[in-house]
Amino acid sequence: MSLRVLITLSMAAAAAFGAAGAAVADEDSVGAVASGKDRVQVSGNGHQRSFPCDGRRAVIEGTDNVITFSGVCSALEVSGTGNSVTIQLAPKAPLTVEGVNNSVRWQSTAEPKKNISGVNNRVVKM
């Protein structure tokens, strides 16, 4: 098999693997991204990604992640430093933010159940 065929097959396999929601990291990021039946989880540093939520719980752990969720999420948990999250939440969904300098922009038809601790965290309705 030629090198060109191997590279093409490897790229196709990587794209399919990533599209299936398995643990995938951005080129400049560190840590894992996992997308399962009940939750979407981003762990580590420097991820810049968008995910469909499809009623799942969203969990962001780490530093300097920029994450946007489409669709409605059942809950949001953010911990770490300098994370930025844009999300649409189910009415009265739990919204937990812990750490330093995290920013959450949320949208919902009813106020979420907020639990915010740490320093300089910003949680604002869009």
N, C-alpha and C positions, 0 to 999 in steps of 0.2 A: 504494500500500500504506500502511496506517495505521501510526502510530508504535507502537501496541499490538501489531500483528502483527509488525513488525520486531523489537521487544524480545523477544517470545515466541520467534520463530525464532532470534534470536541466543542466547538462553538455552539453547534446545534444542541448538543446534549446539555451544555451549561444553560442555554436559554430555556430549554424545556424544564430543566430542574428548577430554575428560578421561578418560572411561571407557575409551577406546581405549588409554590408557597413553602418550599423547604428553606432551611437556614441559608441565607445569602447575605453577603456583606457588600457594601459599596466599595469602590476602588480606594477611596481615601478614608474609609471608616475602619473602626476596629470593633469587633463584637458580632453578635449574631442577630438575625431577624428570623422569627418563627411565626408562621401563620397556621393556626389550627382551626378546628371546628368551633371552639368556644372563645378563642382569644387571638389577638395579634400582639406579639411581643417584640420590642426592639430593645436590645441590650448592648451597651458599649458606647462608643464615642464617634461623633461626626457623621452619623447617617443623615442623608437628605433624601427622603422617600415619601411616596404617597401610597395609601392602601385603601381598598374598599373595606368597610367595617362589617356590613351585612349582619348587624345585630350582635356582634361579638364584643367582648371586653377588650379595651386597649390598654397595654402596659408599656410604659417607656421608662427605662432605667439607664442612667449614664450621664454623659456630658456632651453638650453642644450638638444634640440631635435636632433636626428640623423635620417634623413629621406632619403630614396632612392626611386626614381621613375623609373619605367620601362615604355617603350613606350614613345611617344612624348607628351609633355605638351604644351598647348597653351600660358601659361604665368607662371611666378613665382613671388610671393610676400613673402619676408621674413622680419619679424620684431622681435626684441628682442635681446637676448644676448646668445652667445655661441652655436648657432644652426649650424648644419652641414647638407648640402643638396647636393645630387648628382642627376642630372637631365638631360634629353635630351629635348631640346626645339625646337619648330617649328621655321623655318627660320624667323629672325627679330622679334621674340616674345619679349614682355616686360619682363624685369628682374629687379625687384625692391628689394633692400636690404637696410634696415634701422636698426640702433642699434649699438651694440658693439660686436666685436669678432665673427661675423658670417662668415661661410665659405660656398661658393657655388662652386661646380665643375659642369660645364655645357658642353654639347655637342650639336652641331647643324651644319647644312650645311651653315648657314649664321650667322653673328654676331648678338646677341640679342640687343634690345634697352635697354641699361643699365641706371638705375637710382640708384646710390649708395650714401648713406649718413650715417654719423655716424663715429665711431672710430674703426680702425683696422679690417674692414671688408675685406675679401679676396674673389674675384670672379675670377676663373681661368677656362680656356678652358682645357678639358681633351684631 
